Amino acid sequence: MLLISFVGIFVRMDEGRQPLSRKLPVPSSKISPYRLIIILRLVILGLFFHYRILHPVNDAYGLWLTSVICEIWFAVSWILDQFPKWYPITRETYLDRLSIRYEKEGKPSELASVDVFVSTVDPMKEPPLITANTVLSVLAVDYPVEKVACYVSDDGAAMLTFEALSETSEFARKWVPFCKKFSIEPRAPEWYFCQKIDYLKNKVHPSFVRERRAMKREYEEFKVRINALVATAQKVPEDGWTMQDGTPWPGNNVRDHPGMIQVFLGHSGVRDVDGNELPRLVYVSREKRPGFEHHKKAGAMNALIRVSAVLSNAPYLLNVDCDHYINNSKALREAMCFMMDPQSGKKVCYVQFPQRFDGIDRHDRYSNRNVVFFDINMKGLDGIQGPIYVGTGCVFRRHALYGYDAPVKKKPPGKTCNCWPRWCCLCCGSRKNKKAKTPKDKKKKSKNKETSKQIHALENIEEGMEELAIVKYTGISQMKLEKKFGQSPVFVASTLLENGGVPHDASPASLLREAIQVISCGYEDKTEWGKEVGWIYGSVTEDILTGFKMHCHGWRSVYCIPKRPAFKGSAPINLSDRLHQVLRWALGSVEIFFSRHCPIWYGYGGGLKWLERFSYINSVVYPWTSIPLLVYCTLPAICLLTGKFIVPEISNYASLIFISLFISIAATGIIEMQWGGVGIDDWWRNEQFWVIGGASSHFFALFQGLLKVLAGVNTNFTVTSKGADDGQFSELYLFKWTSLLIPPTTLLIINIVGVIVGVSDAINNGYDSWGPLFGRLFFALWVIIHLYPFLKGLLGKQGPDAYHHFSLVYSSGLNPDPFVGQNKPICQP
């Protein structure tokens, strides 16, 4: 019996030392042919350009030269996109080992704390009910309640959002215990109750049906209260909004208001209906004043970093958009398998999850799911230095956001010569013996070691040290820390705690006062916020910049794809909204291209790997592809209308090269679909929307970015609603006129006209003219087929459609504050 107990203890100790995750490389049967085809494609491209350059078309020299220049640009773009996919991997996590190591029976959980950031701006564009569902999914996550704090950033200072969050905190007292009692998935009530599945599957508790029915009724009443608040908010009173005690709402002027913080739920606040503690829920609206630059979402996220550091200071942060709810209640545990891994976790700056979406038409007409990027490109990056940060569904290491370098793994000293192996090298041994270390040398070495010590305290894995690691800066003065982080002594002190935590002797009231200070307008002045610390400023796509800076500091990121999607969100499904979304992304890339952080020239000598740099270069260069793409898509129509072509009469050698190139392109795509698990429909929709977006959004983003950077002119492209069909997926058929539609519409018209003219001319001229026409027709049809989803979007709904649509009712609510004891937020004086 004693032997069995000893063996059990030994097994548990062994499991506690095992890695919490592992890499799963793509099988060699798939990856080896894939790499071989890439090399062959490079060779074929060389032969293709050799032929194209040495065989000009004399009677259409301008067309020939233009086409060759475009093709060279496409080849360079392909190289930048292709080679970062050279080492694709997937990963597997071991949640059971995580529990064995950090959740020992009879002891408090040793899992690290996590602060969750939810960001919203305008409750009329981002409905409160959506935000409420996201917050509820966070509060009900499968993680120790004392380790979770949810911070909601309301950058629009809307009383509607405040009241909705108050109402949500009251409903959470019933929803959270229900989810945990019956292991509900997902834990966002709107999506849970709308599931068309057998909700009784694997449910054995006799009271489940009764309690589920009662909870559904509670949720419907909650929605009605939210709807009433939204209806009230439609008409703003002349004197502005007032709170329950009759005082004016501090955020009546969106551009000029004090900072506001309200703690709705907390460790010492109200409990759920079963008497258990709830995670902390905090409302934050940073101060805004005229004359200050607020930096949009990046500024709001940096304000949340500081507030959370003062109030809870978890070592890890999760950020989600208000419309991205937690679909897998174990998502935080999945991330901790990488962050808290004793072998490789210290160098991980963030864990990125793929974006998955609800409410998209089953054909995904405009490639909203972006499956090729999330299931192929991101897996490729994970094999190099990690995926790029995509703005939501990402768990960060707080100290990586503070701008520190990644910890450097110490390498054993190597031999000083290459003459013999180390064990028998006489010269190395003699040198080592000749130069003995003096006490002075040892003291100097110790001092240098202390001075160069990074913020990362090393934990003793074997002994299982549990105390907080407080890093002592001998080389950085308090003044330098304040210049970097700002004038808050509480926040500066929190940056020195690698494992997080707040002072035990600090009162909640004093912490709230300090939190109000760190969200003031002038706090970031003359500091490194937005430059080296936190979310980086300078682009509307702050996510790319922020991840890029971390990788330049030597950190690596991890891509985690659980079997059950960790997060799900919503995406625009009509054509105009989708194009405007892509326009914003492309504009951010153009801004980065013209900034000092452009990956073409920034970050050399740091920790950024070359293939990772290729990916970042591709992410800022791709809008420039719109120019050769527009020109190239115009060439077929010109060829059909003029009777000329971009290649001379094709020989057998040229035919072989062209066919080989097409086969290599197809083969590359097929193998990528195999190891990425992507269907042919998703791949083809991605190809189509690459042309649609390139011919519209990317081109306008380039134009808008040039005006903004070079002339300081901000331009906006208005969207006008022209009408919609009622019924299922009506938003898909909603036509909104915007100037983004002009270039692809023009391409469609001129290519269709070119095909008609070319065919008519061939019919009139007889049989012999059909041969030369074939190449031109193929070229034009290639353009038309790629623009076909765009054409369907222009035509609107034609006949019955089999799509199914799920729409949320927009809503919001208010309830007493359990932390401060009054129904209004703490504000700046």
TIGU-634923 format. One record per residue (C-alpha): residue in one letter; x, y, z. Coordinates in pm, whole numbers, plus 50000, padded with zeros to 5 digits. Each point is the difference from the previous one (the first is absolute). Layout:
// residues N
AXYZ/...
This chain:
// residues 829
M500005000050000/L502855023250089/L501714991049673/I496845008249802/S499715034050173/F503665007149928/V499564990849633/G496905022449980/I501885029550147/F502894993849760/V497654998849699/R498325032650106/M503415016850044/D501054987549657/E496795013049841/G500585033650172/R503345003549818/Q498694990349657/P499455026549732/L496505014449981/S499915000649620/R501784985949699/K500595008249636/L498474978549730/P501935005549677/V498314993449667/P500714964049886/S502994997149768/S497754983349741/K498325034149958/I502665025450086/S502834985149790/P498045000749670/Y498745034650097/R503515014050038/L501154982349683/I497175015849802/I500875034450139/I503594995949878/L498784987449661/R497635029349979/L502925023750058/V501934983249717/I496975001649770/L499535036750086/G503615006349899/L499454982749666/F496715018549958/F501605034450043/H502954989749784/Y497574992649719/R497815030650061/I502905024650007/L501794985449698/H496844998149785/P498465034849987/V496915007549792/N501175026549755/D496565010849876/A498705003050361/Y503185009650183/G498215021750259/L497574972250092/W502834974650017/L502225021750221/T497115008750234/S499044963550039/V503594989350074/I500385026650270/C496734988850161/E501034963549988/I503345007550165/W498175017850285/F497604970350038/A503004976550020/V501635020750276/S496695001150191/W499694962349966/I503494994950144/L499205022250300/D496794980650060/Q501284965049924/F503244995550192/P498635008750346/K497944968049953/W503134978549971/Y499744985150355/P496294995150076/I499134984050333/T497014993950222/R499994996950378/E498404977850259/T499315009550361/Y499734978550312/L497395015550227/D500214970750241/R503725006350059/L499275036850059/S497534990550274/I502384974550156/R502805025550017/Y498125031250112/E496784987650164/K501044976150272/E497214984550201/G499315017350331/K502165030349912/P499145033749844/S500335001349623/E503435010949877/L498785009449653/A501055035249902/S497465028250009/V498605014149676/D498595034649933/V497525000049712/F499535031449788/V496755005949810/S499945031449784/T497005018749861/V499355035249871/D496525007149863/P497044980250143/M497925008849693/K502514982949768/E501124973750252/P496714989350161/P500074996750381/L498514965249986/I503004987849803/T502385015850252/A497974985350287/N500294964949853/T503765003949964/V500315011750362/L497804971450126/S502154974649814/V503085014850173/L498454999350347/A498934963749955/V503354987649869/D501354967250143/Y502745015650212/P500375007950371/V497765030350067/E502595017550217/K502414998449703/V497765017949746/A499225037049964/C498005014449709/Y500605036249895/V497605015949753/S501315030649819/D497235023849893/D501835024549775/G496735017349914/A499155008050365/A496414988749930/M497564997950288/L498254972649803/T503114978250022/F500375007650369/E496384990450074/A500214968949783/L503104988850188/S498275006250332/E497064978749887/T502404973549873/S501724997750338/E496654992650164/F499094973149747/A503474984650038/R499114990450359/K497584974549853/W501694991449671/V503514991750129/P498984973050253/F497634984749743/C502844996749747/K502424984950249/K497464976450151/F499044984449667/S503255005849802/I498245021349741/E501675007749665/P500125026749873/R499555022650301/A498595029549808/P496224995950057/E498855013349662/W502014974049812/Y499364972350250/F496225002749979/C499945003449620/Q501974967949941/K498184974749786/I501384969550177/D498844974550250/Y500615019750320/L499234969050211/K503014981049867/N502344989050283/K497795017550257/V499144977350295/H498995024750271/P496274995050074/S499325037450042/F501715010849678/V496885003449784/R498145019750266/E502905023450073/R500775005049631/R496425010149932/A500085024450291/M503365014449887/K498735005149646/R497065019550141/E502385020750213/Y502105007749694/E496995010549796/E499005023950277/F503585012850005/K499805006849625/V496735019050046/R501625022550260/I502945006049767/N497635007849712/A498205025450217/L503285017650076/V500925000849630/A496605014149910/T500425027150263/A503485008549871/Q498755007249648/K499025035450096/V502565020050200/P498495025650244/E500865036449935/D501795002950336/G501774966749956/W499644967850196/T499624998950376/M500774971450239/Q497704984750259/D501005025050269/G499195029449769/T503585010549924/P500975005449632/W501724971149823/P503735009549983/G500294987649642/N497305021749843/N502715016849793/V501784971149829/R503075020949913/D500305018050334/H499394979550315/P501874987350307/G501284964850042/M497494975750151/I500454966850178/Q497274978350150/V500594966250165/F496784980449956/L501184966350127/G503004992650216/H501454975850248/S498375018450289/G496825008249810/V496754981549954/R500054962749944/D498064978649758/V496674984150091/D501824969650138/G502145021350230/N503224996449801/E502415027649904/L499915015149653/P502875013549787/R500645037250018/L498155021549744/V501235035649946/Y498645027649774/V502675024149870/S499625031449791/R503245019649968/E500125037850020/K499635019649676/R500695036849952/P500265022149691/G503545005249874/F501244965450102/E500794971349767/H498164969350131/H501284973949747/K496684981849960/K499984963050097/A503744998250075/G499665028450251/A497004983550162/M501864966950035/N503005017450159/A497665016650250/L498664965350088/I503544987050049/R500645026850261/V496634997350176/S500244962250023/A503605002350127/V498855022250285/L496864980350094/S500944963549939/N503344998249811/A499614965349851/P503174988149823/Y497964990849691/L497465019449794/L497314988649760/N498535025149757/V496784994249806/D497815022749792/C496525005950138/D498514977149733/H502414970950063/Y498704977950277/I501804970850164/N498664969349822/N502204975350188/S499895004350377/K503474984350029/A501615025849770/L502035015750282/R501284966050105/E501024992949640/A502075031950001/M501564992150338/C501294967049860/F502425021449800/M500535029850231/M500634979150313/D501924972049830/P503144994550211/Q502164992649695/S499075026049738/G497455023450156/K502405027750104/K500655011449641/V496345000849893/C498675035649973/Y496474991149888/V497754971249902/Q497855008149698/F496784980949931/P498404998849653/Q496935021249933/R496834980349934/F496675015949912/D496264995650042/G497315013349771/I501874996349669/D498154986449697/R500894963949935/H501685008149667/D502145027250166/R499685021049686/Y502535026550103/S502484977650184/N499085013850343/R501294969250178/N503485006149856/V500744963150044/V503084999749776/F501725026050218/F499054984550334/D500514963349910/I502935002149758/N502015032250036/M499835001350379/K501034963550038/G502995007449780/L501035029550217/D499634978950314/G502864978549877/I502335030449976/Q499545025650279/G496264999150046/P496835015049852/I499365037049964/Y497605016650242/V496575004649838/G498385023550252/T497714976850196/G499974965450161/C503565003750125/V501544992950344/F503045021950077/R502814998650250/R499705033850173/H503755005750022/A500424994649626/L497605029149948/Y502255021350222/G502654999949728/Y502544976850161/D502234976249808/A499324962950006/P502084980250251/V503164986549843/K500754963550053/K503514995550131/K502164978649777/P502854979150139/P503405015549919/G501414985449686/K503634990749924/T502285027849881/C501464981449709/N498914974549740/C503084978350007/W498854971150222/P496934989750197/R499695018850327/W500854970150221/C503424995649841/C500855035449886/L503345009950158/C499965036249893/C496555006650147/G500924983050322/S503285018750028/R498305033449943/K497414992050259/N502664990650252/K502265029549925/K497315026150058/A498684993350346/K497185022150128/T500955025050264/P497545012150267/K499935033549818/D498944983049676/K497314980550177/K498655031550162/K499965018149664/K498254971049830/S497374998650276/K499365037249969/N499584997949622/K497664970850039/E497785019950238/T500035030849776/S498954980849688/K497304980750178/Q496665002149816/I496605004350152/H499444962749980/A500654982450329/L500904963549953/E497924975650199/N501494968850144/I498004973249825/E501364970350190/E499335014150345/G496635014749899/M500555034650143/E496705017950045/E500885034550135/L499785031449785/A503165008149809/I500795036750060/V502655012449763/K502505024350150/Y501215025349749/T503555009650085/G500625016549663/I496745019349959/S499145028750230/Q496525009250117/M500205031049781/K500614979249688/L497144976950088/E497655029750041/K501205014349669/K499154967049837/F496744991350178/G498675033150136/Q499725017750333/S497874974750191/P502154983950273/V497434972150046/F500074991149631/V503795002449976/A500314976750301/S497614975349832/T502294997649697/L502694984650221/L497784970650100/E500474973049740/N497354977650154/G497555028350057/G498005008250308/V499175032150187/P501125011850347/H497964982650271/D499925030850220/A498565023049730/S496365009950046/P497554996649707/A499235037450019/S503675009949966/L500464976149708/L496965014649825/R501395035150042/E503294988649849/A498174982549718/I498175032249916/Q503355017849979/V501514975649748/I497135005049751/S500345037949992/C500685016949665/G503465012450083/Y501314968650167/E501834987349691/D501715033349922/K503784996849979/T499884962550065/E500604969849778/W496344989749985/G499074992349641/K503665001449895/E501664971750188/V497404991250265/G496524985249954/W498025000949678/I502075019249743/Y498625032049844/G500355011549641/S497534978349811/V496324990850004/T501214963950000/E501775002850332/D499934962250035/I502624993949728/L502325026550146/T499664986950355/G500794964049908/F502845011249772/K501715019350280/M499834969750231/H501544977349739/C502765025849946/H500774997150373/G500694962949955/W496694986450129/R498154972349825/S496254995349974/V497904968449986/Y497004990449790/C497434979450185/I497124982749818/P497874980250250/K497574974149868/R497155021850119/P500595035649870/A501155021950287/F498255031749881/K497265008749756/G498895033449868/S497995017749736/A501145013949665/P498455023149739/I498324978649734/N498855025449740/L502385011449730/S500425036750092/D500624993950370/R502484972549920/L501915022649760/H500155027650261/Q501354975450256/V502744989749758/L500635036849919/R500755007150367/W502464970950022/A501775010349681/L500185036450111/G501734989050319/S502564980949793/V500685030949787/E500505020950316/I502514974650133/F501784999549663/F500705037450029/S500864998950371/R503304993950175/H498704965850102/C499844987049642/P501394964350011/I502015006649683/W502455021450197/Y499094997150369/G501134974950261/Y503284987049859/G502434987050259/G497144989550229/G498284966750038/L497855000149684/K500624969849776/W500295004949626/L496994979849890/E497945017550268/R501195033149854/F498864988349655/S496524995350140/Y499935034550159/I501315015849679/N497244982649810/S497435013150250/V500945036349926/V500834996849630/Y496874982249877/P497925031849940/W502575010449737/T499094968849802/S496705017149917/I501705021649735/P501464971549789/L496834979750066/L497725027249862/V502255004849700/Y500294962649936/C496234994850022/T499545027949745/L502354984449744/P497584972249884/A497395025749897/I502605021049819/C501304969149818/L496484989949891/L499085035049887/T503265006349810/G500654964949868/K503494999350156/F501434977950271/I502695001050271/V501874969149872/P501194991549650/E498924969149815/I500544972050251/S502524972649920/N500034964850142/Y502695010750249/A497925029650118/S496904978150029/L501924975650217/I501165028050231/F496505015050032/I498394966150069/S502704991350255/L499455033250177/F496244994250025/I500534964450124/S502495011550267/I497585027050118/A497184974750025/A502204973950171/T501205025150261/G496415009350080/I498834963950020/I502734989250244/E499455031350212/M496324991250021/Q500954964850113/W502335009350287/G497925030350094/G496664981850000/V498465025949768/G497244991349752/I500105008449631/D497045023850039/D501765020450267/W503205000949797/W498205011549686/R498005026950186/N503295012950139/E501475002049650/Q496955018449873/F499925025250281/W503735006349962/V499195014349658/I496845018050119/G501735015850301/G503135008149803/A498045017649728/S498005020950247/S500905002950369/H503764995949966/F500205026149723/F497945025650192/A501994992850317/L503195007349811/F498525032449864/Q498665009950344/G503274991050173/L502085020449756/L497765030350052/K500174995750379/V503764994750026/L501245023649730/A497375027750005/G498464996250345/V496524996249848/N497504975950156/T497434985749757/N496954979050070/F497924979649758/T496315002450084/V497684970249991/T496425005949889/S497314974050057/K497924994449687/G497564974050127/A499744964450124/D497814969749979/D498184988750308/G500414964650118/Q502834975850064/F503505014249957/S498535032949885/E503255017650092/L501864979549739/Y497885015749727/L500085035150143/F501455022349728/K501915030650119/W501565022149739/T503595010150068/S502825012549783/L501864967550076/L497704982949750/I501155021149703/P503304982549899/P498724963750006/T496785010449827/T502075016649728/L502174968849963/L496914978249966/I498405022249737/I503055004349779/N500884962850011/I496434989449920/V499915025349715/G503384987249883/V498754964049993/I496915010149802/V502045020149749/G502624972849966/V497484972249941/S498015021449756/D503155008449808/A500994963149984/I496544990549871/N500215026349728/N503594991449895/G499564962549978/Y501624968650136/D503655011249984/S499505028350249/W498884976850282/G503494986750072/P501635033550093/L496815009350188/F500274970950242/G502845014550213/R498335034050027/L496654984450094/F501604978250265/F501725030650147/A496735020050013/L497944971250138/W502614995750276/V499255035650113/I496204996449971/I499924967150196/H502045015250282/L497635029850016/Y496864978249989/P499175003550376/F500305037649955/L497554998549711/K497534980450215/G500345026450270/L499165027349749/L496944981549870/G498624992950348/K497714970950082/Q498834980749697/G497344973950071/P499694977950310/D503054993750211/A500694972350245/Y501975020550247/H499155001250368/H500485031250203/F500315006550367/S499675036050115/L500405014750345/V497515024050151/Y501885031550097/S499745008850359/S501365012650356/G499335005150445/L500855012450371/N500274986950356/P501525009950333/D503775001450031/P501174973450245/F503525013950039/V499595037150069/G496384999950112/Q498625025549755/N498584999149647/K502645021449831/P503644995549902/I503045014150176/C501065030449796/Q502885024049985/P499455032550188/
